[in-house]
């Protein structure tokens, strides 16, 4: 699995990933989020409004089991941590 990360300058999103699922097929906008000091992988979702005006969310990528999803997320986190070691985040502060 090939993964390319893009740095996100601020907020709780640390980076976004483009993942090559198979040759020539890509999954865009997988987010690496830092929430409560813990890294989480957020899969893109389709959002729609139902007949009762309630918002519904469907994951774009689904898994056979929770175990497969967990292993996939661990692979993404490990790839992100390796990428982050090689590409340190540079914070720029502006003087008022």
ZANU-815496 format. One line per field, with one value per residue (C-alpha): residue in three letters; chain; y, z, x. Coordinates in steps of 0.2 Angstrom, whole numbers, plus 5000, padded with zeros to 4 digits. Example, Ala and Ser with C-alpha at 12.3 -4.5 7.8 and 13.67 -1.06 7.14 Angstrom:
resn: c(ALA, SER)
chain: c(A, A)
Y: c(4978, 4995)
Z: c(5039, 5036)
X: c(5062, 5068)
end
This chain:
resn: c(UNK, UNK, UNK, UNK, UNK, UNK, UNK, UNK, UNK, UNK, UNK, UNK, UNK, UNK, UNK, UNK, UNK, UNK, UNK, UNK, UNK, UNK, UNK, UNK, UNK, UNK, UNK, UNK, UNK, UNK, UNK, UNK, UNK, UNK, UNK, UNK, UNK, UNK, UNK, UNK, UNK, UNK, UNK, UNK, UNK, UNK, UNK, UNK, UNK, UNK, UNK, UNK, UNK, UNK, UNK, UNK, UNK, UNK, UNK, UNK, UNK, UNK, UNK, UNK, UNK, UNK, UNK, UNK, UNK, UNK, UNK, UNK, UNK, UNK, UNK, UNK, UNK, UNK, UNK, UNK, UNK, UNK, UNK, UNK, UNK, UNK, UNK, UNK, UNK, UNK, UNK, UNK, UNK, UNK, UNK, UNK)
chain: c(A, A, A, A, A, A, A, A, A, A, A, A, A, A, A, A, A, A, A, A, A, A, A, A, A, A, A, A, A, A, A, A, A, A, A, A, A, A, A, A, A, A, A, A, A, A, A, A, A, A, A, A, A, A, A, A, A, A, A, A, A, A, A, A, A, A, A, A, A, A, A, A, A, A, A, A, A, A, A, A, A, A, A, A, A, A, A, A, A, A, A, A, A, A, A, A)
Y: c(5000, 5017, 5032, 5050, 5063, 5081, 5092, 5102, 5119, 5120, 5113, 5095, 5088, 5083, 5077, 5071, 5055, 5049, 5030, 5019, 5004, 4995, 5001, 5017, 5017, 5030, 5034, 5053, 5063, 5051, 5062, 5059, 5068, 5071, 5071, 5071, 5067, 5052, 5049, 5043, 5039, 5047, 5039, 5050, 5049, 5052, 5064, 5065, 5072, 5059, 5062, 5067, 5081, 5071, 5070, 5052, 5047, 5032, 5028, 5027, 5013, 4998, 4982, 4964, 4965, 4978, 4968, 4972, 4990, 4991, 4983, 4995, 5010, 5004, 5003, 5021, 5027, 5019, 5026, 5043, 5042, 5036, 5051, 5063, 5058, 5062, 5078, 5088, 5100, 5118, 5130, 5148, 5162, 5180, 5195, 5206)
Z: c(5000, 4995, 5005, 5002, 5016, 5015, 5030, 5037, 5045, 5060, 5070, 5076, 5058, 5058, 5040, 5025, 5016, 4998, 4998, 4983, 4986, 4970, 4955, 4948, 4962, 4975, 4991, 4995, 5010, 5024, 5039, 5053, 5068, 5085, 5098, 5117, 5113, 5103, 5084, 5075, 5057, 5049, 5034, 5021, 5022, 5011, 5020, 5015, 5022, 5024, 5023, 5041, 5038, 5048, 5043, 5039, 5036, 5027, 5027, 5009, 5014, 5023, 5030, 5033, 5052, 5065, 5067, 5048, 5051, 5066, 5057, 5043, 5054, 5063, 5046, 5042, 5059, 5058, 5040, 5047, 5062, 5050, 5038, 5052, 5058, 5041, 5039, 5055, 5057, 5056, 5066, 5061, 5073, 5067, 5078, 5080)
X: c(5000, 5007, 5003, 5007, 5004, 5001, 5004, 4989, 4996, 4984, 4969, 4967, 4970, 4988, 4989, 4979, 4983, 4981, 4982, 4984, 4973, 4978, 4988, 4979, 4965, 4967, 4957, 4958, 4956, 4960, 4963, 4976, 4968, 4975, 4961, 4965, 4983, 4979, 4981, 4966, 4962, 4947, 4940, 4931, 4912, 4897, 4884, 4866, 4850, 4836, 4817, 4816, 4829, 4842, 4860, 4866, 4884, 4891, 4910, 4917, 4928, 4921, 4928, 4923, 4927, 4932, 4949, 4953, 4948, 4959, 4974, 4972, 4971, 4987, 4996, 4991, 4996, 5013, 5016, 5011, 5023, 5037, 5033, 5032, 5050, 5057, 5046, 5046, 5032, 5038, 5028, 5028, 5023, 5019, 5023, 5007)
end
